[in-house]
């Protein structure tokens, strides 16, 4: 399950190749890249460049902007895809059970570490450094002294000053009094509040999500729905029933596992979903940092053995503002490929980042390089052992194709031999 076990590393040949001039890759990486389209990737021209650079799926995040804006972006995507002659599936990302802090004034709110702030469900109160109104009335019922709360316009990356960590000190009626653990400035009309490892009694598929899916989603025949904050298999079944009732039965469901509750029910969620998105942003808040890597490796392994697609998120956050990723980020992307991930999801990097095309291209190159040392033979043998005997007819054909590929070292020869056509 560890990345090192999935590497074909031959010394000194492999190490020498690191120093050799880079050769252009003839084919795009096998690892799919999901790009989130937004303000900095809205135009036909930029989307064309993203597609050419390797973007395989276009994600539309409905936690911000309205359907009209997203429709404009989708229309641009269709023009761009036609121009570059490339198919690009559409992924609709739901909002889910988000607790939102409402900043009615829109002004910046500076909170100083060491002070206290009150979280209140009274939306009539003006937000300030002393009080923050939220659109959720039961917070005081589900938290206790010592619980950790996170508030931010964006998920915490470690280098932002727009993210706030709080510790619950007491509750008073419907209000929660918290100790401010770090200094931060909150700006914008809405921030997200996350409570670590606490069940929030809000539906996974919100009424807003249903409205978006039944209108925008149906109108555009979306290919994939990313179900945010999936916490149980029932969440997936509910969405599937809703899709079927709106003539979207062919739309695939990718469950986003992004909290401890989702990890606890991972096996049953995997059984019901068409694919899994391991959302490391929220997981990195819900779990201690030292446990995030294990959730990734274990989740990817389970998906690989089940034969279902798995995607990871939050890989090159620094490329929101920089042309190149950090060395740690580049290694992280490669290790995800060696773990067995099928896709990489770029969020803010392409949505609001300054270098959306470079982010796609860079991640694609790292994935392609990692794929050259991925131990396909070992992976195939592990899956074959897991599937066992007897195999279904389709599984048997696929297994034979995989076996032939490993032996001949030529995927195209294998496809011609078994299927009568080249891949």
N, C-alpha and C positions, 0 to 999 in steps of 0.2 A: 504493500500500500504506500510505501514511501517512494518519493520521486527517484531516488538513487537506484532502486531496483528496476526501474523502467528505462534505464539508460544503456546505450551501447557505447561504451567508452574504451577506445583503443589507444594506448599510449605507446610511443610518443606521437603517433600519427595525428590523433585528435587534437592534442595540444598545439601541434605545429600548424594545424589548419586554422586555429584562432588568429594566428599572426599572418596568414596568407591574405592577399587582396580579396575583398568580398566579391563573390560572383552573383550577378543578378539572377533571381529566382524565376524560372520559366513559368511555373504555375503558382497561383495564390496558395496561402496556407490552408491546410485541411481544417484547422481550427476556425470556426466562424466568428466574425466580429459583429456585434450588435451595436449600432450607433444611435444615440438618442438625439433626435432632431429638435432644434430650438433656435433662439435668436442668432447664434453664430453659425448655424448650419441650416438656414431657412431657404436660402436662394437656390435656384436651379443650378447655378454655376458651382456653388460649394458642394451641393449634394452630388453633382456629377463627379467632382474630384474625390469625394468620400467613397463613392461606388467604385471608381477606378482604383483607388488606393486599397480597396479590400473590404469595404463594408458589405456585409451579407444580409443583414436584417435591419430595418428601420423601426426604432422604438418611439412611441408617442406617449409621453408622460402627462396624464390628466390631473396631476396634483397641482398643476399651474396652467394658466391660460385657458381659454374657452375653446369650444368645438369649432368655431369659425376660424380661429387662428390655426388650429391643427389641420383643418381642412385645406387651408391655403398651403400649408407645408406639404401635406400629402399630395396635393395637385402638382406642386413643384417636384416632388419625388417622382411622380409618374412621368413627368416630362423628362426629368434627368435620366431615369431608367431607360426610357425609350431612346434618348439621344445616345447613350453609351451601350445600348442593346444588352441590358443585364436585368434579370429578374431580381426583385427584392421584396421578400415577405414583409408584412406589416404586423408589428407587435403593439397592442394596446395595453398600457400599464395602469392598473386600477389604483385608486387612492387608498382604499381600505380603512381600517380603524385608527386614523390619525387624530391625535389630540392637538388642536391648534391654539396657539396664543394669539389673540387678536390685538393688534396695535392700531387702534382706531385713528390715531393722529398721524401715523406713518413716520413720525420722527425717530431719531436715534435714541436708544435708551442705554445708558452706561451703568453697568452694575459693578460694584467694587468688591473684590475678594475680601472676606471677613465680615461683611455686612449680612443682613437678613432681608428676605423678600417674601411677600405673601402671595400665594397662588389662589385666586378666587374664581368661582363660576359666575360671578356678577359682571356681565358684559357691559353694564352701564358705567362701571368705574373706569376712569382714565388710566391707561398704563403708565407706569413710572418705575424708577429704581426701587420703589418700596412695594409696589403691587402689580401683578400681571394677571389680567383676566383670561380665562380659557373657556372654550366651548365644550365643556364636559362637567356635569354636575356631581359625579360620584368619586372624584379623585380622593377626597378625604376618607372615603369608606374603604379604599383598596390599598392605601399606603400606610406605612407605620414609621416610627422613629428609626432613623438610620438608613432608610431606603434612598437610593440614588436617582435623581431626576436629571435629564439632559434637555436643554433648550437651545435651538439654533436655527438659523435660516437655512443652513446647509449642514450635512452630517460632519461631525468633527474629524479633521484630518491630522491634527497635531500641529498644524502651522497656522491655523486660522485664529482670529481674535473675535469671531462672531459666534462662538459656541460657549455655552454656559453650563457648568456642572453645579448641581445643588444637592444638599443633603437634608432630608426631612428631619426637623427637630421636634415638631409637634403639629397636631391638628386642632382646629377650633371651629366646631360646627362643620360647615361645608368648605372651610378654608384650610390651606396647608401652609405652614410657616417653614421656611427653608433657610439653611445657612449657605451663603454664596462661597463656593470653593475657589473660584478664579475670577479675575477681572475680564470683562468682555463687553462689547458694544453690540446690542441687537438693533438691526435696522431693517426696515421694510414693513409691509402691512401684516404679514402672517409669519409666525415661526412655528416649528414643530416641537412638541414636548414628548419625550420618551421616558417611560418609567421602567427601570431595569428589572427584568424577571418578575413582573407582576401582571396578572391577567386583567385585561381591560374589557369590561362588558359592553363592547360595541361590535356590531356585525362586521365580519370580514368583507362581505360584499355589501357595500353601503347602498342606500337609495340613489345617491348620486352616481355611483358606479353602474347601477342597473339602467339608469336613464341614459348614460353615455353609451353603454353597450347596445341598448335597444334602438338607439337613433344613429349616432355616428358609426358605431361598430357594425350595425346591420347595413347601413347605407354603403359602407366601404368594404363589406365582406372581409373583415380582418382575419388574418391567418392564425395569429396567436394572441391569447390573452395572458398577461402576466398577472397572476393573482397575488397582490401584495399582502404581506403579513399572514400568510397561510398558517393556521395553527392546528388544523386537524383534517382528516380525510373527508369529514362532513362538509368542510368549506369547499372542497373540490367538487363533491357530488352536487352541492347546491348550485354552484356555478354551471356545471354541466347540464343540469336540469333546466336552468334558466336559458342557456344557449339553445338547447333543443326546442324550447317553447317559442323561441324567436328565430327559428329557421337558421341557426348558426351551429348546427350539430357537427359540421366539419372543422370548426375552429378548434385549434389545440389549446390545451390549458397547461401553462408552465407555472408551477407553484413556487412562489418566492418564500424561501425559508429564511427568516431574518430575526428570529428570537428563540429563546430557550424552549418555549412551548412548542414551536415548530420542530425543533430538533428532537424533542421528547417523542413526538409522533411521526418522526421522519419516515419510518418504514411503511406505515399505512398511507401516508401522503404520497409516497413514491408509487405505491401500488395503484392509486387512483389517477394520478396526474400523467400527462403525456411527457413532461419534462420537469426539471427542477432548476431553479435559479438560487444559488447560494449567495444571499445578499450580505456581503461581508461588512457593509457600512453599518447597518443596524445591529448585526451580530457583534461587531466590534464595540458596540455600546452596551448591549445586553449581557455580553460575556466578558470575563477578565481577558485582557490582551493575550495572555499566555495560552488561552484555550481556543482561540479562533482558528489556528492552523489545524488542529485536530478535527474540528467540525468540517473544515474544507476537505481534508484528506479522506476522512471517513465517508462524508457525503458523496464525494466524487466516486469513490470505490463502489459504494452501494449502487449508484446510478449505472456505472459501467457494467456491473454484474447483472443488473436488471435489464440492460439493453436500452436504457432511456437516456435522452440527452441531458447534459448538465452544463450549466453556464455559471461563471463566477463574475463578481462585480468588484468595483473599486480597486483598480490595479495601477493606474498611472495618474493619480490625483495631481501630482506636481505639474503635469502638462496642461492643467487649466491655465497656468500663467507662464509656463516655460516651454521652450522648443524641444527639450530633451527630457526624458524621465530620469529619475535618480538611478544609481546603480542598483539599489535595493529593489526598486520597482521593476527594473528590467529583469532582474533575477527572479522576482516574484512571478512575473508573467511566464517565464520559461518553466519554472517549477510547477505552475498550474497545468501547463501542457504535459509535463512529465508525470504529473499526478493522474492525468487522464481526462481533463476537462474537454468538452466539445466546443465550448464557445467562451468568448470574453465579452462582457457587456461594458461599454463605455457610456457613462452618464454625463456628469458635468463636463467631462473632457471635450465632448462634442457639442453639448447643448449650449453651454455658456463659455467654454474655454476659448482662448485666443488662437489655438492652433488645432482645430478639429481635424483637418485633413492629415496633418503630421501625426496626430495621435493615432488615427486609424492605420496609417502607413507604418509607423514605428512598431505598434503592437503586432501587426501582421508579419513584419520582418522577424521579430523576436519569436513569434509562434512558429514560423517556417523554419527558423534555425533550430529550435528545440525539437521539432518533428524529425530532423535529420538524425538525431541520436536517440529517438524514442524506440524502445525495445518492443516492436510490434509482435514479434514472435512470442515473447513471454506473456504479453497481454492476451494474445489469442489463446494460448494454452490455459491461462487462468479462467477466461470466460468459458472455454469449452468444458473445463472441469466443473465449473459452477452449473452450467446448463445440464450436463449429464446426459444419460441415455434413457429412453429413446428420444431422438429429436423429431420435431415436426418437419414436414417435407421442406418448407421454406427455410427453416433453420439449418437443415442438412445441406441444402444447396449453398447457402451463405457460408457455412462452415467449410465446405469443400473449396469454395472460392478463396476464403481466407488462407486455408492450408496451402493451396496452389501458389498464392501470392508469396507466402513465406518461403516456399521451396524454390520458386523461379526467380524471386527478387524482382518481379515485373508485374505490376498490377494490370497493365494493358493486355499482356499475353494471357493472364489469368482470365480476364473478362472475355476475350475472344474465344478461349478454349471452352469455357463453360456456358457463356451466354450468347456467343455468336456475334458479338459486337464489342468494339473498343470502348473503354470508359472515358 
